[in-house]
Amino acid sequence: MGKSSCGKDTIYKRILSEKRLPLKTLVSYTTRPIRDGETNGIEYYFLTEQDLENLKQQGKIIELRTYHTVHGPWSYFTVNDHQINLSHYHYLIIGTLESYLALQQYFGKDCLVPLYIDLDPGERLQRALDRERMQTEPKYSELCRRFLADEADFSREHLEQAGIHNYFTNHDLDCCIQEITAWISQNL
């Protein structure tokens, strides 16, 4: 987990592509619009609000977060679906502090290990701006809202309250991936 534009998606994809660790993926769901370059079922499962309501009625939602963006409400959620088998597999998941706490409550503290990706705020903001510029329809207002929200949501105080102590700084992508991979290898 980490603030937006800290590199967690890139780190996640690289760790999984190297296949050195016996990790499965758990793809989250969202109602936000798909971005240029994303693929349904890879970054997220992109669903409609009605799809989300149907999953709620079926009792399949493990955790749900809704953000009131400048473009309307966008929900992100984890579903108890075909992806999860904790008795046989270890998983690498991208999430927020809020999703981590909800998953921890659902599955139990012993089933989740948080890995926090950190990065200088100025570097994160520049990366976010660079990524947004590449979109067909950049959403700069949402970028700013999300940046400020992450600063509050991932405050040191909130991380400490959640018991998160495994910090990895992404100043150098390859070094950060090596550190995380080594940590996972030692703690599986």
KEKEFI-8156 format. One record per residue: x, y, z of N, C-alpha, C in turn; residue in three letters. Coordinates in Angstrom, 1 decimal. Layout:
BEGIN
{r {X Y Z} {X Y Z} {X Y Z} "Ala"}
...
! end
This chain:
BEGIN
{r {0.8 -1.2 0.0} {0.0 0.0 0.0} {0.9 1.2 0.0} "Met"}
{r {0.3 2.3 -0.4} {1.0 3.6 -0.4} {0.1 4.7 -1.0} "Gly"}
{r {0.6 5.9 -0.9} {-0.1 7.0 -1.5} {-0.1 6.9 -3.0} "Lys"}
{r {-1.0 7.6 -3.7} {-1.1 7.5 -5.1} {0.2 8.0 -5.7} "Ser"}
{r {0.6 7.4 -6.8} {1.8 7.7 -7.6} {3.1 7.4 -6.8} "Ser"}
{r {3.1 6.5 -5.8} {4.3 6.1 -5.1} {5.0 5.0 -5.9} "Cys"}
{r {4.4 4.4 -6.9} {5.0 3.3 -7.6} {4.4 2.0 -7.3} "Gly"}
{r {3.4 1.9 -6.5} {3.0 0.6 -6.0} {2.5 -0.3 -7.2} "Lys"}
{r {1.8 0.2 -8.2} {1.3 -0.6 -9.3} {2.5 -1.2 -10.1} "Asp"}
{r {3.5 -0.4 -10.3} {4.7 -0.8 -11.0} {5.4 -1.9 -10.2} "Thr"}
{r {5.6 -1.6 -9.0} {6.3 -2.6 -8.1} {5.5 -3.9 -8.0} "Ile"}
{r {4.2 -3.8 -7.9} {3.3 -5.0 -7.9} {3.5 -5.8 -9.1} "Tyr"}
{r {3.4 -5.2 -10.3} {3.5 -5.9 -11.5} {4.9 -6.5 -11.7} "Lys"}
{r {6.0 -5.8 -11.3} {7.3 -6.4 -11.5} {7.5 -7.6 -10.6} "Arg"}
{r {7.1 -7.5 -9.3} {7.3 -8.6 -8.4} {6.6 -9.8 -8.9} "Ile"}
{r {5.4 -9.6 -9.4} {4.6 -10.8 -9.9} {5.2 -11.3 -11.2} "Leu"}
{r {5.7 -10.5 -12.1} {6.3 -10.9 -13.3} {7.6 -11.7 -13.2} "Ser"}
{r {8.3 -11.4 -12.1} {9.6 -12.1 -11.9} {9.4 -13.6 -11.5} "Glu"}
{r {8.3 -13.9 -11.0} {7.9 -15.2 -10.6} {8.9 -15.9 -9.7} "Lys"}
{r {9.6 -15.1 -8.9} {10.5 -15.7 -7.9} {9.8 -16.1 -6.6} "Arg"}
{r {8.7 -15.5 -6.4} {7.9 -15.7 -5.2} {6.6 -16.5 -5.5} "Leu"}
{r {6.2 -17.4 -4.6} {4.9 -18.1 -4.9} {3.7 -17.3 -4.5} "Pro"}
{r {3.4 -16.2 -5.2} {2.3 -15.3 -4.9} {1.2 -15.3 -5.9} "Leu"}
{r {0.0 -15.3 -5.5} {-1.2 -15.1 -6.4} {-1.6 -13.7 -6.3} "Lys"}
{r {-2.4 -13.3 -7.2} {-3.0 -11.9 -7.2} {-4.4 -12.0 -6.7} "Thr"}
{r {-4.8 -10.8 -6.3} {-6.2 -10.6 -5.9} {-6.5 -9.2 -6.5} "Leu"}
{r {-7.3 -9.3 -7.6} {-7.7 -8.1 -8.3} {-8.9 -7.4 -7.6} "Val"}
{r {-8.8 -6.2 -7.3} {-9.9 -5.4 -6.6} {-10.9 -5.0 -7.7} "Ser"}
{r {-12.0 -4.5 -7.3} {-13.1 -4.0 -8.1} {-13.2 -2.5 -8.0} "Tyr"}
{r {-13.7 -1.8 -9.0} {-14.0 -0.4 -8.9} {-15.1 0.0 -9.8} "Thr"}
{r {-15.8 1.1 -9.5} {-16.8 1.7 -10.4} {-16.2 2.9 -11.1} "Thr"}
{r {-15.0 3.3 -10.9} {-14.4 4.4 -11.6} {-14.2 4.1 -13.0} "Arg"}
{r {-14.1 5.1 -13.9} {-13.9 4.8 -15.3} {-12.5 4.2 -15.5} "Pro"}
{r {-12.4 3.4 -16.5} {-11.1 2.8 -16.9} {-10.2 3.9 -17.5} "Ile"}
{r {-8.9 3.8 -17.1} {-7.9 4.8 -17.7} {-7.3 4.2 -18.9} "Arg"}
{r {-6.8 5.1 -19.7} {-6.1 4.7 -20.9} {-4.9 3.8 -20.5} "Asp"}
{r {-4.8 2.6 -21.2} {-3.7 1.7 -20.9} {-4.1 0.6 -19.8} "Gly"}
{r {-5.2 0.8 -19.2} {-5.7 -0.3 -18.2} {-6.5 -1.4 -18.9} "Glu"}
{r {-6.5 -2.5 -18.3} {-7.2 -3.7 -18.9} {-8.1 -4.2 -17.8} "Thr"}
{r {-9.4 -4.4 -18.1} {-10.4 -5.0 -17.2} {-9.9 -6.3 -16.7} "Asn"}
{r {-9.8 -6.6 -15.4} {-9.4 -7.8 -14.9} {-7.9 -7.9 -14.6} "Gly"}
{r {-7.2 -6.8 -14.9} {-5.7 -6.7 -14.6} {-5.5 -5.8 -13.5} "Ile"}
{r {-5.7 -4.5 -13.7} {-5.6 -3.5 -12.7} {-6.7 -3.6 -11.7} "Glu"}
{r {-7.9 -3.6 -12.3} {-9.2 -3.8 -11.5} {-10.2 -4.5 -12.4} "Tyr"}
{r {-11.3 -5.0 -11.7} {-12.5 -5.3 -12.4} {-13.3 -4.1 -12.4} "Tyr"}
{r {-13.6 -3.5 -13.6} {-14.4 -2.3 -13.7} {-15.9 -2.6 -13.8} "Phe"}
{r {-16.7 -2.2 -12.9} {-18.1 -2.5 -12.8} {-18.9 -1.3 -12.7} "Leu"}
{r {-20.2 -1.5 -13.0} {-21.1 -0.4 -12.8} {-21.7 -0.3 -11.4} "Thr"}
{r {-22.3 0.8 -11.1} {-22.9 0.9 -9.8} {-24.0 -0.2 -9.6} "Glu"}
{r {-24.7 -0.5 -10.6} {-25.7 -1.6 -10.5} {-25.0 -3.0 -10.2} "Gln"}
{r {-23.9 -3.2 -10.8} {-23.1 -4.4 -10.5} {-22.7 -4.5 -9.0} "Asp"}
{r {-22.3 -3.3 -8.5} {-21.9 -3.2 -7.1} {-23.1 -3.5 -6.2} "Leu"}
{r {-24.2 -2.9 -6.5} {-25.5 -3.2 -5.8} {-25.8 -4.7 -5.8} "Glu"}
{r {-25.7 -5.3 -6.9} {-26.0 -6.8 -7.0} {-25.1 -7.6 -6.1} "Asn"}
{r {-23.8 -7.2 -6.1} {-22.8 -7.9 -5.2} {-23.1 -7.7 -3.8} "Leu"}
{r {-23.5 -6.5 -3.4} {-23.9 -6.2 -2.0} {-25.1 -7.1 -1.6} "Lys"}
{r {-26.1 -7.2 -2.5} {-27.3 -8.0 -2.2} {-27.0 -9.5 -2.1} "Gln"}
{r {-25.9 -9.9 -2.8} {-25.5 -11.3 -2.7} {-24.6 -11.6 -1.4} "Gln"}
{r {-24.3 -10.5 -0.7} {-23.4 -10.6 0.5} {-22.0 -10.9 0.1} "Gly"}
{r {-21.5 -10.5 -1.0} {-20.1 -10.9 -1.5} {-19.1 -9.8 -1.2} "Lys"}
{r {-19.5 -8.6 -0.7} {-18.5 -7.5 -0.5} {-17.8 -7.8 0.8} "Ile"}
{r {-16.5 -7.8 0.7} {-15.6 -8.0 1.9} {-15.3 -6.6 2.5} "Ile"}
{r {-15.0 -5.7 1.6} {-14.7 -4.3 2.1} {-15.1 -3.4 0.9} "Glu"}
{r {-15.5 -2.1 1.3} {-16.0 -1.2 0.3} {-15.6 0.2 0.7} "Leu"}
{r {-15.0 1.0 -0.2} {-14.6 2.4 0.1} {-15.2 3.2 -1.1} "Arg"}
{r {-15.9 4.3 -0.8} {-16.4 5.2 -1.8} {-15.8 6.5 -1.6} "Thr"}
{r {-15.2 7.1 -2.6} {-14.6 8.4 -2.6} {-15.5 9.4 -3.4} "Tyr"}
{r {-15.7 10.5 -2.8} {-16.5 11.5 -3.5} {-15.6 12.4 -4.3} "His"}
{r {-15.4 12.0 -5.5} {-14.4 12.7 -6.4} {-15.1 13.9 -7.1} "Thr"}
{r {-14.3 14.7 -7.7} {-14.8 15.8 -8.5} {-15.7 15.3 -9.7} "Val"}
{r {-15.6 14.0 -10.0} {-16.4 13.5 -11.1} {-17.5 12.6 -10.6} "His"}
{r {-17.8 12.7 -9.3} {-18.9 11.9 -8.7} {-18.3 10.8 -7.9} "Gly"}
{r {-19.1 10.0 -7.3} {-18.6 8.9 -6.4} {-18.0 7.8 -7.2} "Pro"}
{r {-16.8 7.3 -6.7} {-16.1 6.2 -7.3} {-15.9 5.2 -6.1} "Trp"}
{r {-16.3 4.0 -6.3} {-16.2 3.0 -5.3} {-15.1 2.0 -5.6} "Ser"}
{r {-14.4 1.5 -4.6} {-13.3 0.5 -4.7} {-13.7 -0.5 -3.7} "Tyr"}
{r {-13.5 -1.8 -4.1} {-14.0 -2.8 -3.2} {-13.3 -4.2 -3.5} "Phe"}
{r {-13.4 -5.0 -2.4} {-12.9 -6.4 -2.5} {-14.1 -7.3 -2.4} "Thr"}
{r {-14.1 -8.3 -3.3} {-15.2 -9.3 -3.3} {-14.8 -10.6 -2.9} "Val"}
{r {-15.6 -11.3 -2.2} {-15.3 -12.7 -1.8} {-15.8 -13.5 -3.1} "Asn"}
{r {-14.8 -13.8 -3.9} {-15.1 -14.4 -5.2} {-14.2 -15.6 -5.4} "Asp"}
{r {-14.0 -16.0 -6.7} {-13.2 -17.2 -7.1} {-11.7 -17.0 -6.8} "His"}
{r {-11.3 -15.8 -6.5} {-9.8 -15.5 -6.4} {-9.2 -15.9 -5.1} "Gln"}
{r {-10.0 -16.1 -4.0} {-9.4 -16.2 -2.7} {-9.4 -17.6 -2.1} "Ile"}
{r {-8.3 -18.2 -1.8} {-8.1 -19.5 -1.1} {-6.9 -19.4 -0.2} "Asn"}
{r {-7.1 -18.9 1.0} {-6.0 -18.6 1.9} {-5.4 -19.9 2.5} "Leu"}
{r {-6.1 -21.0 2.4} {-5.5 -22.2 2.9} {-4.4 -22.8 2.0} "Ser"}
{r {-4.4 -22.4 0.7} {-3.5 -22.9 -0.2} {-2.5 -21.9 -0.8} "His"}
{r {-2.8 -20.6 -0.7} {-2.0 -19.6 -1.4} {-1.6 -18.4 -0.6} "Tyr"}
{r {-0.5 -17.7 -1.0} {-0.2 -16.4 -0.5} {-0.5 -15.4 -1.6} "His"}
{r {-0.9 -14.2 -1.2} {-1.4 -13.3 -2.2} {-0.6 -12.0 -2.1} "Tyr"}
{r {-0.5 -11.3 -3.2} {0.1 -9.9 -3.2} {-1.1 -9.0 -3.7} "Leu"}
{r {-1.5 -8.0 -2.8} {-2.6 -7.2 -3.1} {-2.2 -5.7 -3.0} "Ile"}
{r {-2.8 -4.9 -3.9} {-2.6 -3.5 -3.7} {-3.9 -2.9 -3.0} "Ile"}
{r {-3.6 -2.1 -2.0} {-4.8 -1.5 -1.3} {-4.4 -0.2 -0.6} "Gly"}
{r {-5.4 0.2 0.1} {-5.3 1.4 0.9} {-5.2 1.0 2.4} "Thr"}
{r {-4.9 2.0 3.3} {-4.9 1.7 4.7} {-6.3 1.3 5.1} "Leu"}
{r {-7.3 1.9 4.6} {-8.7 1.5 4.9} {-9.0 0.1 4.5} "Glu"}
{r {-8.6 -0.3 3.3} {-8.9 -1.6 2.8} {-8.1 -2.6 3.6} "Ser"}
{r {-6.9 -2.3 4.0} {-6.1 -3.2 4.8} {-6.8 -3.5 6.1} "Tyr"}
{r {-7.2 -2.5 6.8} {-7.9 -2.7 8.1} {-9.2 -3.5 7.9} "Leu"}
{r {-9.9 -3.3 6.9} {-11.2 -4.0 6.6} {-10.8 -5.5 6.3} "Ala"}
{r {-9.8 -5.7 5.5} {-9.4 -7.1 5.2} {-8.9 -7.8 6.4} "Leu"}
{r {-8.2 -7.1 7.2} {-7.6 -7.6 8.5} {-8.8 -8.1 9.4} "Gln"}
{r {-9.8 -7.2 9.4} {-11.0 -7.6 10.3} {-11.7 -8.8 9.7} "Gln"}
{r {-11.8 -8.9 8.4} {-12.6 -10.0 7.8} {-11.8 -11.3 7.9} "Tyr"}
{r {-10.5 -11.3 7.6} {-9.7 -12.5 7.5} {-9.0 -12.8 8.8} "Phe"}
{r {-8.7 -11.8 9.6} {-7.9 -12.0 10.8} {-6.5 -11.3 10.7} "Gly"}
{r {-6.0 -10.9 11.8} {-4.7 -10.2 11.8} {-3.6 -11.0 11.3} "Lys"}
{r {-3.6 -12.3 11.6} {-2.5 -13.2 11.2} {-2.4 -13.5 9.7} "Asp"}
{r {-3.5 -13.1 9.0} {-3.5 -13.4 7.5} {-3.0 -12.3 6.6} "Cys"}
{r {-2.7 -11.1 7.2} {-2.3 -10.0 6.3} {-1.0 -9.4 6.9} "Leu"}
{r {-0.1 -9.1 6.0} {1.1 -8.4 6.3} {1.2 -7.2 5.5} "Val"}
{r {1.2 -6.0 6.1} {1.2 -4.8 5.3} {2.7 -4.4 4.9} "Pro"}
{r {2.8 -4.0 3.6} {4.1 -3.5 3.1} {3.8 -2.1 2.6} "Leu"}
{r {4.4 -1.1 3.2} {4.1 0.3 2.8} {5.2 0.9 1.9} "Tyr"}
{r {4.7 1.4 0.8} {5.7 2.1 -0.2} {5.6 3.6 0.1} "Ile"}
{r {6.8 4.1 0.3} {6.9 5.6 0.6} {7.7 6.3 -0.5} "Asp"}
{r {7.4 7.6 -0.7} {8.1 8.4 -1.7} {7.9 9.8 -1.3} "Leu"}
{r {8.9 10.7 -1.6} {8.8 12.1 -1.4} {7.6 12.7 -2.0} "Asp"}
{r {6.8 13.5 -1.3} {5.6 14.1 -1.8} {5.8 14.9 -3.2} "Pro"}
{r {6.9 15.6 -3.3} {7.1 16.3 -4.6} {7.3 15.4 -5.7} "Gly"}
{r {8.0 14.3 -5.5} {8.2 13.3 -6.6} {6.9 12.6 -6.9} "Glu"}
{r {6.1 12.3 -5.9} {4.7 11.7 -6.1} {3.9 12.6 -7.0} "Arg"}
{r {3.9 13.9 -6.6} {3.0 14.8 -7.3} {3.5 15.0 -8.8} "Leu"}
{r {4.8 15.0 -9.0} {5.3 15.1 -10.4} {4.9 13.8 -11.2} "Gln"}
{r {5.0 12.6 -10.6} {4.6 11.4 -11.3} {3.2 11.4 -11.6} "Arg"}
{r {2.3 11.8 -10.6} {0.9 11.9 -10.9} {0.6 12.8 -12.0} "Ala"}
{r {1.2 14.0 -12.0} {1.0 14.9 -13.1} {1.4 14.4 -14.5} "Leu"}
{r {2.6 13.7 -14.5} {3.1 13.1 -15.7} {2.1 12.1 -16.2} "Asp"}
{r {1.6 11.2 -15.3} {0.6 10.2 -15.7} {-0.7 10.8 -16.2} "Arg"}
{r {-1.1 11.8 -15.5} {-2.4 12.4 -15.9} {-2.3 13.1 -17.3} "Glu"}
{r {-1.2 13.7 -17.6} {-1.0 14.3 -18.9} {-1.1 13.4 -20.0} "Arg"}
{r {-0.9 12.1 -19.8} {-0.9 11.1 -20.8} {-2.3 10.6 -21.1} "Met"}
{r {-3.3 10.9 -20.3} {-4.7 10.5 -20.5} {-5.3 11.3 -21.6} "Gln"}
{r {-6.3 10.6 -22.3} {-7.0 11.3 -23.3} {-7.8 12.5 -22.7} "Thr"}
{r {-8.4 12.3 -21.6} {-9.1 13.4 -20.9} {-8.5 13.5 -19.5} "Glu"}
{r {-7.4 14.3 -19.3} {-6.8 14.5 -17.9} {-7.8 15.0 -16.9} "Pro"}
{r {-7.7 14.4 -15.7} {-8.6 14.8 -14.6} {-7.7 15.5 -13.5} "Lys"}
{r {-7.3 16.7 -13.8} {-6.4 17.4 -12.8} {-7.0 17.7 -11.5} "Tyr"}
{r {-8.2 18.0 -11.5} {-8.9 18.3 -10.2} {-8.9 17.1 -9.3} "Ser"}
{r {-9.2 16.0 -9.9} {-9.2 14.7 -9.1} {-7.9 14.4 -8.7} "Glu"}
{r {-6.8 14.6 -9.5} {-5.5 14.4 -9.1} {-5.1 15.1 -7.8} "Leu"}
{r {-5.5 16.4 -7.8} {-5.2 17.3 -6.6} {-6.0 16.8 -5.4} "Cys"}
{r {-7.3 16.5 -5.6} {-8.1 16.0 -4.5} {-7.5 14.7 -3.9} "Arg"}
{r {-7.1 13.8 -4.7} {-6.5 12.5 -4.3} {-5.2 12.7 -3.6} "Arg"}
{r {-4.4 13.6 -4.1} {-3.1 13.8 -3.5} {-3.3 14.3 -2.0} "Phe"}
{r {-4.1 15.3 -1.9} {-4.4 15.9 -0.5} {-5.0 14.9 0.4} "Leu"}
{r {-6.0 14.1 -0.1} {-6.6 13.1 0.7} {-5.6 12.0 1.2} "Ala"}
{r {-4.7 11.6 0.3} {-3.7 10.6 0.6} {-2.8 11.1 1.7} "Asp"}
{r {-2.4 12.4 1.7} {-1.5 13.0 2.7} {-2.2 12.8 4.1} "Glu"}
{r {-3.5 13.0 4.2} {-4.2 12.8 5.4} {-4.4 11.4 5.8} "Ala"}
{r {-4.9 10.6 4.8} {-5.2 9.2 5.0} {-4.0 8.4 5.5} "Asp"}
{r {-2.9 8.6 4.9} {-1.7 7.9 5.1} {-0.7 8.6 6.1} "Phe"}
{r {-1.2 9.4 7.0} {-0.4 10.1 7.9} {0.4 9.1 8.8} "Ser"}
{r {1.5 9.5 9.3} {2.3 8.6 10.1} {1.5 8.2 11.3} "Arg"}
{r {0.7 9.0 11.9} {-0.1 8.7 13.0} {-1.1 7.5 12.6} "Glu"}
{r {-1.8 7.6 11.5} {-2.7 6.6 11.0} {-1.9 5.3 10.8} "His"}
{r {-0.8 5.4 10.2} {0.0 4.2 9.9} {0.4 3.5 11.2} "Leu"}
{r {0.9 4.3 12.2} {1.3 3.7 13.4} {0.1 3.1 14.2} "Glu"}
{r {-1.1 3.7 14.1} {-2.3 3.2 14.7} {-2.7 1.8 14.1} "Gln"}
{r {-2.4 1.7 12.8} {-2.7 0.4 12.1} {-1.7 -0.6 12.3} "Ala"}
{r {-0.6 -0.3 13.0} {0.5 -1.2 13.3} {1.4 -1.5 12.0} "Gly"}
{r {1.5 -0.5 11.2} {2.3 -0.7 10.0} {3.7 -0.2 10.2} "Ile"}
{r {4.7 -1.1 10.1} {6.1 -0.9 10.3} {7.0 -1.2 9.2} "His"}
{r {6.5 -1.9 8.2} {7.3 -2.3 7.1} {7.3 -1.3 6.0} "Asn"}
{r {8.2 -0.3 6.0} {8.3 0.8 5.0} {9.4 0.5 4.0} "Tyr"}
{r {9.1 0.8 2.8} {10.0 0.6 1.7} {10.0 1.9 0.9} "Phe"}
{r {11.1 2.6 0.8} {11.2 3.9 0.0} {11.5 3.6 -1.4} "Thr"}
{r {10.7 4.2 -2.3} {10.9 4.0 -3.7} {11.6 5.1 -4.4} "Asn"}
{r {12.8 5.4 -3.9} {13.7 6.4 -4.6} {14.3 5.8 -5.9} "His"}
{r {14.6 4.5 -5.8} {15.2 3.8 -6.9} {14.3 2.5 -7.1} "Asp"}
{r {13.6 2.4 -8.2} {12.6 1.3 -8.4} {13.3 -0.1 -8.2} "Leu"}
{r {14.4 -0.3 -8.9} {15.0 -1.7 -8.8} {15.4 -2.0 -7.4} "Asp"}
{r {16.0 -1.1 -6.7} {16.4 -1.3 -5.3} {15.2 -1.6 -4.4} "Cys"}
{r {14.1 -0.8 -4.6} {12.9 -1.0 -3.8} {12.3 -2.4 -4.0} "Cys"}
{r {12.3 -2.8 -5.3} {11.7 -4.1 -5.6} {12.6 -5.2 -5.0} "Ile"}
{r {13.9 -5.1 -5.0} {14.8 -6.0 -4.4} {14.6 -6.1 -2.9} "Gln"}
{r {14.4 -5.0 -2.3} {14.2 -5.0 -0.8} {12.9 -5.7 -0.5} "Glu"}
{r {11.9 -5.4 -1.2} {10.5 -6.0 -0.9} {10.6 -7.5 -1.2} "Ile"}
{r {11.2 -7.9 -2.3} {11.2 -9.3 -2.6} {12.0 -10.0 -1.6} "Thr"}
{r {13.1 -9.5 -1.1} {13.9 -10.1 -0.1} {13.1 -10.2 1.2} "Ala"}
{r {12.4 -9.2 1.6} {11.6 -9.2 2.8} {10.6 -10.3 2.7} "Trp"}
{r {9.8 -10.3 1.6} {8.8 -11.3 1.4} {9.4 -12.7 1.5} "Ile"}
{r {10.5 -13.0 0.8} {11.2 -14.3 0.8} {11.5 -14.7 2.2} "Ser"}
{r {12.0 -13.8 3.0} {12.4 -14.2 4.4} {11.2 -14.4 5.3} "Gln"}
{r {10.1 -13.8 4.9} {8.9 -13.9 5.9} {7.7 -14.7 5.4} "Asn"}
{r {7.9 -15.4 4.3} {6.8 -16.3 3.8} {6.7 -17.5 4.7} "Leu"}
! end
